[in-house]
Amino acid sequence: QKRINILGKELIISLDDCKIAKIKEDVLVLPKTNTQSALISLLKRELKKHLNLRVQELASRFDFKFKSVSITSATTCWGSCGGGNSLNFTYKLALCPLPVIDYIIIHELCHTKVKNHSTQFWAEVGKIYPEYKHCEKWLKQNRAIINSI
């Protein structure tokens, strides 16, 4: 049985004659046709729900201000902080463990205060998320697998 991890939850993949992908308990039900695009749509929907809550939670806890949260199809970066502190995250983040997703959120929230990757920026990230280097390592080791989806 093929399995996939979405937002930290391991799901069994099942193909069905459905039109859209859905999660039923511990099963990811995918349509037999347009499987890839249905999966991507599901990842975007699920990640958006998760991030709408989690970004707000972390921003409040650590006193960050941001404008909005968007899900993108970016393939070269996990997230970005745009003009006016709008936060953008690739749907591929949904395939990462929750601590890694939290790290990317913190990383982008820190960009609302420090707009570059200076020593000051990394000090800010490290203060909030001391184990961020483990997350960076995980992302580096798993990038190819995640990008294959």
DOFIZA-443003 format. One record per residue: y, z, x of N, C-alpha, C, CB in turn; residue number from 1. Coordinates in steps of 0.02 Angstrom, whole numbers. Glycine has a CB too. Layout:
REC/Y/Z/X/Y/Z/X/Y/Z/X/Y/Z/X/NUM
...
END
This chain:
REC/-60/0/42/0/0/0/63/0/43/0/61/-47/1
REC/107/-46/28/170/-49/65/216/5/39/204/-119/58/2
REC/255/33/84/301/87/67/370/72/96/276/155/91/3
REC/420/103/66/488/96/90/524/162/79/526/36/54/4
REC/569/179/124/610/239/116/679/219/91/614/280/183/5
REC/699/247/35/765/234/8/799/301/-4/762/192/-58/6
REC/856/311/28/894/374/23/849/435/35/927/379/-46/7
REC/809/429/88/768/486/109/705/497/68/808/547/107/8
REC/691/453/20/632/462/-22/583/405/-9/651/465/-98/9
REC/520/423/6/469/372/18/442/346/-49/411/400/62/10
REC/444/280/-57/423/249/-119/367/199/-105/482/214/-154/11
REC/320/194/-152/268/144/-149/296/80/-181/202/168/-185/12
REC/287/23/-148/313/-40/-174/262/-71/-221/330/-88/-116/13
REC/286/-90/-280/244/-123/-330/280/-185/-355/228/-74/-388/14
REC/244/-241/-360/272/-303/-386/254/-309/-460/247/-365/-346/15
REC/302/-333/-499/293/-336/-571/329/-398/-599/320/-271/-605/16
REC/317/-413/-663/351/-469/-695/419/-449/-724/307/-497/-751/17
REC/453/-403/-690/518/-380/-714/574/-426/-687/530/-307/-693/18
REC/634/-416/-712/691/-456/-690/731/-422/-635/737/-471/-750/19
REC/739/-356/-640/777/-319/-590/733/-264/-558/841/-288/-620/20
REC/751/-245/-497/714/-193/-463/733/-125/-493/729/-194/-386/21
REC/685/-80/-495/700/-12/-520/654/38/-486/691/-9/-597/22
REC/676/100/-487/636/155/-459/610/196/-518/678/199/-410/23
REC/544/204/-519/511/245/-570/472/299/-533/464/203/-617/24
REC/498/360/-534/469/417/-498/463/399/-424/400/436/-527/25
REC/401/391/-398/393/376/-326/372/303/-314/343/424/-295/26
REC/389/259/-361/371/189/-355/434/145/-359/321/168/-411/27
REC/439/98/-313/491/48/-314/461/-14/-346/521/33/-241/28
REC/484/-31/-406/458/-89/-442/504/-148/-427/454/-75/-519/29
REC/475/-200/-398/513/-260/-380/487/-320/-419/509/-274/-303/30
REC/531/-366/-438/508/-427/-471/469/-471/-422/568/-466/-501/31
REC/421/-508/-448/381/-553/-406/422/-611/-380/320/-579/-445/32
REC/475/-630/-416/519/-683/-392/587/-653/-376/525/-741/-446/33
REC/622/-685/-331/688/-660/-307/683/-587/-284/740/-665/-364/34
REC/628/-571/-252/615/-503/-230/669/-476/-184/548/-500/-194/35
REC/689/-515/-134/739/-494/-85/806/-479/-117/747/-548/-31/36
REC/830/-524/-159/896/-513/-189/893/-455/-239/921/-577/-225/37
REC/837/-446/-273/829/-390/-319/830/-324/-280/764/-396/-361/38
REC/797/-323/-222/796/-263/-181/866/-247/-156/748/-272/-120/39
REC/902/-297/-132/970/-286/-107/1015/-259/-163/999/-352/-79/40
REC/1009/-287/-223/1049/-262/-280/1033/-189/-294/1035/-304/-343/41
REC/969/-171/-292/949/-102/-304/977/-56/-249/872/-96/-307/42
REC/972/-77/-186/997/-36/-131/1072/-24/-139/982/-70/-62/43
REC/1109/-76/-159/1181/-69/-169/1196/-19/-225/1213/-137/-185/44
REC/1160/-25/-281/1171/20/-338/1155/92/-320/1127/-2/-398/45
REC/1097/103/-289/1076/171/-272/1121/202/-220/1003/170/-246/46
REC/1141/163/-170/1185/190/-118/1253/207/-147/1192/139/-60/47
REC/1279/165/-190/1345/177/-221/1345/244/-258/1365/119/-269/48
REC/1291/255/-298/1286/319/-335/1285/378/-286/1221/320/-378/49
REC/1245/372/-234/1239/426/-184/1305/438/-149/1184/408/-133/50
REC/1337/384/-126/1399/391/-87/1458/416/-129/1417/325/-55/51
REC/1461/396/-192/1516/419/-234/1518/495/-235/1508/392/-306/52
REC/1460/527/-238/1457/600/-237/1465/629/-167/1392/624/-268/53
REC/1426/602/-120/1422/631/-53/1487/625/-13/1365/599/-15/54
REC/1520/568/-17/1582/559/20/1634/609/-6/1609/486/14/55
REC/1639/616/-72/1686/663/-102/1671/735/-79/1682/659/-179/56
REC/1606/752/-80/1583/819/-58/1604/833/14/1507/824/-66/57
REC/1588/787/59/1602/797/130/1677/794/144/1566/744/173/58
REC/1713/750/110/1786/745/119/1819/810/98/1815/685/79/59
REC/1797/838/42/1826/902/18/1810/958/67/1799/919/-52/60
REC/1747/962/88/1726/1016/133/1764/1016/199/1651/1011/146/61
REC/1778/956/226/1809/952/292/1882/928/290/1769/906/336/62
REC/1910/927/231/1981/912/221/2002/842/245/2023/963/257/63
REC/1966/791/220/1984/722/233/2009/691/169/1923/681/261/64
REC/2054/643/176/2080/605/118/2058/532/127/2158/611/112/65
REC/2030/503/75/2011/433/77/2030/400/11/1934/425/91/66
REC/2035/334/11/2058/298/-48/2000/278/-93/2097/237/-28/67
REC/1949/246/-64/1894/220/-105/1832/212/-63/1914/152/-137/68
REC/1776/200/-98/1711/188/-65/1685/121/-90/1660/246/-79/69
REC/1668/76/-44/1640/11/-62/1575/0/-25/1690/-45/-46/70
REC/1531/-38/-57/1468/-57/-26/1474/-131/-7/1406/-45/-74/71
REC/1457/-146/55/1463/-214/81/1394/-241/100/1511/-217/142/72
REC/1393/-303/122/1332/-334/148/1338/-343/223/1318/-402/113/73
REC/1377/-302/255/1388/-307/327/1321/-302/364/1436/-252/352/74
REC/1315/-341/417/1252/-340/456/1262/-312/526/1223/-410/459/75
REC/1325/-308/549/1336/-285/617/1363/-214/622/1385/-332/651/76
REC/1386/-185/567/1409/-116/571/1385/-77/509/1486/-113/577/77
REC/1377/-13/518/1352/30/464/1407/48/415/1322/94/493/78
REC/1468/53/441/1525/70/399/1589/51/433/1524/145/382/79
REC/1643/56/394/1710/44/422/1761/80/380/1726/-33/425/80
REC/1818/91/411/1874/124/377/1931/74/377/1895/193/412/81
REC/1947/49/317/1998/-3/311/2067/24/299/1980/-50/257/82
REC/2113/-21/285/2182/-2/272/2187/47/214/2222/-64/256/83
REC/2232/95/221/2241/145/169/2182/192/163/2253/112/103/84
REC/2139/194/215/2081/237/217/2029/222/162/2102/308/210/85
REC/2019/157/150/1964/138/106/1901/134/150/1978/68/70/86
REC/1848/165/126/1786/170/165/1736/117/140/1755/241/160/87
REC/1705/83/188/1657/30/173/1592/46/208/1684/-40/195/88
REC/1536/37/171/1470/51/199/1423/-6/182/1443/119/172/89
REC/1382/-26/230/1333/-78/216/1277/-50/173/1305/-107/282/90
REC/1251/-92/128/1196/-71/85/1134/-50/126/1177/-127/37/91
REC/1129/-73/188/1072/-58/231/1068/17/246/1077/-97/296/92
REC/1123/52/237/1125/124/247/1076/159/201/1195/151/236/93
REC/1062/130/143/1015/160/95/945/168/125/1011/118/32/94
REC/930/130/178/864/132/210/860/185/265/848/64/239/95
REC/914/221/276/916/272/328/902/342/299/985/272/362/96
REC/879/388/342/869/457/319/936/488/299/835/499/374/97
REC/935/537/255/997/569/231/1041/597/286/979/624/182/98
REC/1013/630/338/1058/655/391/1095/598/427/1018/695/443/99
REC/1064/541/433/1096/483/465/1151/456/420/1044/427/480/100
REC/1139/454/355/1190/432/308/1250/480/311/1162/429/235/101
REC/1236/545/313/1290/594/320/1330/582/384/1262/666/319/102
REC/1296/567/438/1331/554/501/1378/494/494/1280/541/557/103
REC/1355/440/463/1397/381/455/1457/397/410/1355/322/425/104
REC/1446/437/359/1502/458/315/1553/497/356/1476/501/256/105
REC/1529/546/394/1574/587/436/1611/543/486/1534/642/473/106
REC/1574/496/517/1603/449/566/1663/412/534/1550/399/591/107
REC/1652/385/475/1705/347/442/1761/392/417/1677/306/383/108
REC/1744/451/393/1797/499/372/1840/518/432/1765/562/340/109
REC/1810/527/490/1849/543/550/1898/487/568/1802/557/610/110
REC/1879/425/551/1925/369/563/1987/372/517/1889/303/552/111
REC/1985/412/465/2044/419/423/2098/458/461/2028/454/356/112
REC/2077/496/512/2125/535/552/2136/504/621/2100/607/561/113
REC/2083/477/651/2087/447/718/2059/376/711/2046/489/772/114
REC/2102/326/720/2085/257/705/2046/219/759/2147/219/690/115
REC/2024/253/810/1988/220/865/1928/262/885/2036/209/926/116
REC/1894/241/938/1836/279/964/1854/315/1029/1776/231/976/117
REC/1912/348/1028/1935/384/1087/1896/450/1095/2011/399/1081/118
REC/1910/484/1149/1880/550/1162/1898/598/1104/1904/580/1230/119
REC/1959/593/1081/1982/635/1025/1939/622/963/2057/621/1010/120
REC/1925/558/950/1884/539/891/1815/571/897/1878/462/885/121
REC/1781/562/954/1713/588/962/1712/664/961/1683/563/1027/122
REC/1766/695/984/1771/769/981/1774/791/908/1834/794/1019/123
REC/1811/754/867/1816/768/795/1747/761/761/1867/721/762/124
REC/1713/707/776/1645/695/748/1599/752/770/1617/626/771/125
REC/1600/768/834/1556/820/862/1569/889/834/1563/822/936/126
REC/1631/903/819/1650/967/790/1617/976/721/1727/974/785/127
REC/1617/922/682/1591/924/614/1516/913/613/1626/872/570/128
REC/1492/869/655/1422/848/654/1394/849/725/1414/778/622/129
REC/1380/909/752/1361/915/823/1299/874/843/1347/988/839/130
REC/1254/862/794/1192/825/810/1199/750/800/1136/851/767/131
REC/1261/725/801/1271/654/787/1236/608/837/1345/638/788/132
REC/1226/630/899/1194/587/949/1121/571/930/1196/621/1018/133
REC/1088/618/896/1020/605/872/1021/549/820/988/670/841/134
REC/1073/549/778/1080/497/727/1094/429/759/1136/516/678/135
REC/1137/429/809/1153/367/845/1088/338/876/1206/380/901/136
REC/1048/383/905/985/362/935/938/333/882/951/422/971/137
REC/933/366/825/890/342/770/913/272/748/891/392/710/138
REC/978/264/740/1005/199/718/989/144/769/1081/204/708/139
REC/996/160/833/982/112/885/908/92/884/1001/140/954/140
REC/864/143/877/792/130/877/767/93/815/754/196/884/141
REC/802/101/759/778/73/695/819/14/668/778/126/644/142
REC/871/-6/705/915/-60/682/876/-124/666/967/-75/736/143
REC/831/-144/710/794/-207/701/752/-205/637/749/-222/762/144
REC/718/-150/625/677/-142/565/720/-146/503/638/-76/566/145
REC/775/-110/503/820/-108/445/851/-177/433/875/-56/455/146
REC/870/-210/487/901/-277/479/851/-330/457/933/-298/545/147
REC/787/-315/460/736/-363/438/729/-362/362/668/-349/471/148
REC/759/-312/330/754/-306/256/814/-339/224/750/-231/234/149
END
